[in-house]
Amino acid sequence: MLKLEPKSMQNAIEKAKAVHPKVKVISADARTYAVAGSKGGSYTVKFVVVNGLKLAECDCAARGMCFHIAAAASVNMGIQEMRRENPTPAESKSFLARNCGWMV
């Protein structure tokens, strides 16, 4: 897994802006996305947060920071922000259980 940092992602972000790949959500809960390649095909990008570190991996041949990760990261950030602002009932209950267990 690769650590997501603006400095290390700069070239990938520029290529993603130029290529405009299509990003499909496979699972918002699992933070998994399918990203179209520049020469056809589709690659799977996964994101995780571990101890505050934002990490990603892509199954393309690059095996490093690629434009697939940059493209999927922008979609992932938007989805996760919407989920924070508008949690599902299950997410709300889980939050309350973690933070106000005696109220649930």
N, C-alpha and C positions, 0 to 999 in steps of 0.2 A: 504494500500500500504506500501511496505517495502522500506526503504532507502538503496540504493546500496553503500556499503562501502567494500573495500578489507578485512578488519579485520572481519567483520560480515559474509562475504561470503566464508571464507577460507575452512570450512568443506564442504560446498556445492560444491565448485570448485573441491575439491579432489574427492568427490563422482562422480561428472560429468565426471572427467577424467577416473575413474574406470569403470563407466557404459557405456560411449560413447552413450548417447541417440541421436536418430535422431531428428533433428529440421526442421520443415517445416514453411516457411514464409506464414502466412495468409494474412497480409497486411503490407508492408514496410512503407507506409504512416502513418498507425495507430500504427505501432510498435507492432504488434500482431503476436504471433508465436504459433505453436502446437508442443509440445515436447512429445516424446514417454516415457511412464513410464517404470520402471524397471520390472514390472510384467504385462506388456501389457497395453492397453488403451493409451489415449492421453490426455494431459492437456494443457490448454490455458494459455499462459504467455503474459502479457501486460506491456509495459514500457511507462512512461511519464517523462517529465522534467518540474518541477514546480519551478519557482524562483531559478533556478540553481541547484535544488536538483534532483538527478536521482532516480526515484522510480519504483518499479515493483510489480506485483501481479500475483499469480498463483492460479488456481482453484483446486489444489490437496488437499488432506486431511491434509497435514502438516501445512498449514496456517501460515507458517513462512518461513525463508530462506531455499529453497529447491534446489536440484540439477537441477530441471527443469529451475529455474530462472537463475542459473549459466550457463547452456548450451545455453539457449536462449540469454543471455547477450553477449556471445562471438559472436554469429551470428549477433545480433543487432549492436554491435560496428563495425563489418566489413561492414555491409550494410550502416550504417550512414556515415562512413568514405568515402566509395565509392561515396555516394551521395554528400558529401561536395566537393570532388575532381572533380566530373563529374555531375554537376547539370542538371536536365532536363530543357528544354526551359521555362516551367512554373515556376520552382523554380528560374531560373535566372531572369525572369521578376519580380517575387515577391521580390527578393533581391534588384534589382534595384529600384523598387517602394518604398521600405522601406528606402533605403539609398541615392538614387539620384532621388527623385520623379520628379524633374523638367526635367530630361532627358528622361523619359518614355512618 
